Amino acid sequence: MATSADRTPSAVDLTGEIEVLGRVAESSNLAVIARVSTLPDAHVIYKPIRGERPLWDFPDGTLAGREVAAHVVSELGGWDVVPPTVLRDGPLGPGSVQLWIGDPFDPVASDVVVDLVPEGQTPEGWHEVLDGETPGGRAVTVVHSGADDVRSLAVLDAALNNSDRKGSHCLRDRDGRLWAIDHGVTFSPTPKLRTVLWGWAGECLTGADRARLERLRSALADDMDRARLLELLPEPDVEALALRVQRLLERGVHPYPSHDWPSVPWPPL
């Protein structure tokens, strides 16, 4: 049986009739596991706009559009790490519909992207983020993988101005491919980057990531690509995206954590 991990983005059709299977209990906004008739062997996560919890720093009813815009930007720049996502109507009203990576009812072990280790015992090739303490009082360190695809995800997050990159939002499928999910609080015109992927702060961007940013900059100057984003985001958010991309290219380095905004989401995992 085909799974979500077997499908390439171009092969995914999310336009079929939605069948709701159940609610994702741990989600802060309404999110449901569902199937679409055009993908009988896969699952999707459907996030209706009517179930979005109001936030003080994002306009009401815009989180679903931001989820879809993150997929569009990931495609335009060539990152291809955000699962196929569309904005469409459904049984609970309009919302975002995203391909579920793997099987929500039969999870499998996969490579961990972000982890907790005993304090001071960061594995070789990994990066420390912060030290902390478990509820039981054990000293631990939050670490993340130093893999190239994770580094590229950190660059995408800087472009998106992602204010909630938790460890659980970084997934590897059965084939080891990296995916990134949960992009409802992105694209704010105000700097809000909050992530667990700070391991390359201040280091030069790789040639591959500069090429992705250049590709995205060109797309943002294209009327058709820009129009796609303006259907999903307020115009100031699209303008701020273009400015962040330009600044990343001009500075040529991974950004540092801000002193004006919490730099790591809570919980980090």
C-alpha positions in Angstrom: 0.0 0.0 0.0 1.3 3.4 -0.9 2.0 5.8 2.0 2.4 9.6 2.1 6.2 9.1 2.1 6.0 7.3 -1.3 4.4 10.3 -3.0 6.2 13.2 -4.6 4.5 16.7 -4.3 3.6 16.7 -8.0 1.7 13.4 -7.5 -0.5 14.6 -4.7 -4.1 15.6 -5.4 -5.8 17.2 -2.3 -9.0 18.2 -4.1 -11.2 15.2 -3.3 -14.0 14.9 -0.8 -12.8 15.2 2.8 -13.8 12.4 5.3 -13.0 13.5 8.9 -11.6 10.7 11.0 -10.8 12.4 14.4 -9.4 15.4 16.1 -5.7 16.0 16.9 -6.1 16.4 20.7 -2.8 18.1 21.4 -3.2 20.9 18.8 -3.8 24.4 20.1 -6.1 25.1 17.2 -8.7 22.9 15.7 -7.0 20.3 13.6 -8.4 17.0 12.4 -7.1 13.9 10.8 -8.9 13.1 7.6 -8.8 11.4 4.2 -9.5 12.8 0.8 -11.1 10.7 -1.8 -8.4 11.4 -4.4 -5.8 9.9 -2.0 -7.4 6.8 -0.6 -4.1 5.4 0.8 -3.0 8.5 2.6 -4.1 10.8 5.4 -4.2 14.6 5.6 -4.4 17.1 8.4 -7.3 19.6 8.0 -7.2 22.9 9.9 -10.4 24.8 9.5 -10.2 28.6 9.8 -13.2 28.6 12.1 -11.2 26.6 14.6 -8.3 29.1 14.8 -7.6 30.6 18.2 -7.3 34.4 18.1 -3.7 35.6 18.6 -2.6 39.0 19.7 0.1 39.3 17.1 -1.5 37.8 14.0 -4.7 38.9 12.2 -7.7 36.6 12.9 -8.4 34.0 10.3 -5.0 34.1 8.6 -3.2 31.0 10.0 -4.5 28.6 7.3 -3.3 30.9 4.6 0.1 31.1 6.3 0.3 27.2 6.3 -0.3 27.2 2.6 2.1 30.1 1.9 4.9 28.3 3.6 4.4 25.4 1.2 4.4 27.8 -1.7 7.6 29.5 -0.6 9.3 26.1 0.0 8.5 25.1 -3.5 9.4 28.5 -5.1 12.9 28.4 -3.5 13.5 24.7 -4.1 13.6 23.6 -0.5 10.6 21.2 -1.0 10.4 20.3 2.7 6.8 21.5 3.5 4.3 18.8 2.6 1.8 19.6 -0.1 -0.7 22.0 1.3 -3.8 23.7 -0.1 -6.5 26.2 1.0 -9.9 24.8 0.3 -13.4 24.2 1.6 -14.3 21.2 3.7 -17.0 19.8 6.0 -16.0 22.3 8.7 -15.6 25.2 6.4 -12.5 26.6 4.5 -9.1 25.8 5.9 -5.7 24.3 5.1 -5.4 20.7 4.0 -1.9 19.2 4.2 -0.6 15.7 3.4 0.2 13.8 6.5 3.7 12.4 6.5 3.5 8.7 7.4 0.5 7.0 9.1 -1.0 8.8 12.1 -2.4 5.5 13.4 0.8 3.5 12.9 3.8 5.7 13.6 7.3 4.3 12.9 10.6 5.1 14.5 12.7 7.6 12.4 15.8 9.6 12.7 15.4 12.3 15.4 16.1 15.8 14.3 15.9 17.5 17.7 16.6 15.6 21.0 17.4 15.8 24.7 20.7 14.5 25.9 22.4 14.5 29.3 23.9 17.9 29.9 27.3 18.2 28.3 27.0 15.1 26.2 26.2 16.5 22.7 26.8 13.8 20.1 29.4 14.4 17.4 28.0 16.2 14.5 25.1 17.7 16.5 24.6 21.3 17.8 23.7 22.5 21.3 20.8 24.8 21.6 20.3 25.3 25.4 20.6 23.6 28.7 17.7 22.8 30.9 16.2 20.5 33.5 13.5 17.9 33.3 10.5 17.9 35.7 12.4 15.2 37.6 15.4 17.5 38.1 17.8 15.8 35.5 20.2 18.3 33.8 19.8 18.0 30.0 20.8 19.8 26.8 18.5 20.4 23.8 20.5 19.4 20.7 19.7 19.3 17.0 21.1 17.4 14.0 23.9 19.0 12.0 22.7 17.5 8.7 22.7 19.6 5.6 19.0 19.4 5.1 18.4 20.6 8.6 20.7 23.5 8.0 18.7 24.4 4.9 15.5 24.2 6.9 17.0 26.8 9.3 17.5 29.2 6.3 13.9 28.6 5.2 12.7 29.4 8.7 14.6 32.7 8.6 13.0 33.6 5.4 9.5 32.6 6.7 10.1 34.4 10.0 8.9 31.3 11.7 8.0 32.0 15.3 7.4 28.4 16.3 10.0 25.9 15.0 9.7 23.1 17.6 11.6 19.9 17.4 8.3 18.0 16.8 7.7 20.0 13.7 10.8 18.4 12.0 10.1 14.9 10.7 11.8 12.3 8.7 9.8 9.8 6.7 10.6 6.1 6.2 13.1 7.0 3.5 14.9 9.5 5.7 13.6 12.6 3.8 13.2 15.7 6.0 9.8 17.4 6.2 8.7 20.5 8.2 5.2 21.1 9.4 3.1 23.6 11.4 3.6 27.0 9.8 0.6 28.9 11.0 2.6 31.6 12.8 4.9 32.7 10.0 5.4 35.7 7.7 4.8 38.4 10.3 6.3 41.8 9.2 7.7 42.1 12.7 10.9 40.0 13.5 9.8 37.0 15.4 12.2 34.1 14.6 11.8 31.6 17.3 13.4 28.2 16.7 15.4 25.3 18.1 17.7 25.3 15.0 20.2 27.9 16.1 23.3 25.8 15.7 24.6 27.7 12.7 24.0 31.3 14.0 26.6 33.6 12.5 28.0 31.1 10.1 28.2 31.8 6.3 25.3 30.5 4.3 26.1 27.6 2.0 26.2 28.0 -1.7 23.2 25.8 -2.1 21.1 27.9 0.3 22.2 31.1 -1.3 21.0 29.6 -4.6 17.6 28.8 -3.0 17.3 32.3 -1.7 18.2 33.8 -5.1 15.6 31.6 -6.7 13.0 32.7 -4.2 14.0 36.4 -4.7 13.4 36.0 -8.5 10.1 34.3 -7.8 9.0 37.2 -5.6 9.7 39.6 -8.5 7.5 37.5 -10.8 3.9 38.8 -11.0 2.3 35.4 -11.1 4.3 34.0 -8.2 3.7 37.1 -6.2 0.0 36.9 -6.9 -0.1 33.3 -5.5 1.2 34.6 -2.2 -1.0 37.7 -2.1 -4.0 35.3 -2.3 -2.8 33.8 1.0 -1.1 36.6 2.9 -1.6 40.4 3.6 0.5 42.5 1.3 2.7 43.8 4.1 3.7 40.2 4.9 4.7 39.5 1.3 6.7 42.8 1.2 8.5 41.8 4.5 9.3 38.3 3.1 11.0 39.9 0.1 13.0 42.2 2.4 14.1 39.3 4.6 15.3 37.3 1.6 17.2 40.4 0.4 18.8 40.9 3.8 19.8 37.2 4.1 21.6 37.4 0.8 23.3 40.7 1.6 24.5 39.6 5.0 25.4 36.1 3.8 25.1 34.5 7.3 22.6 32.6 9.4 20.9 35.1 11.7 21.6 35.4 15.4 18.9 35.1 18.1 17.2 38.4 18.9 17.4 40.1 22.2 13.9 41.6 21.7 12.0 38.4 21.3 12.2 34.9 22.9 14.5 33.0 20.6 13.4 29.4 21.5 9.7 28.2 21.5 8.2 26.5 24.5 8.2 23.6 24.8 11.3 23.3 22.5 10.4 19.7 21.6 
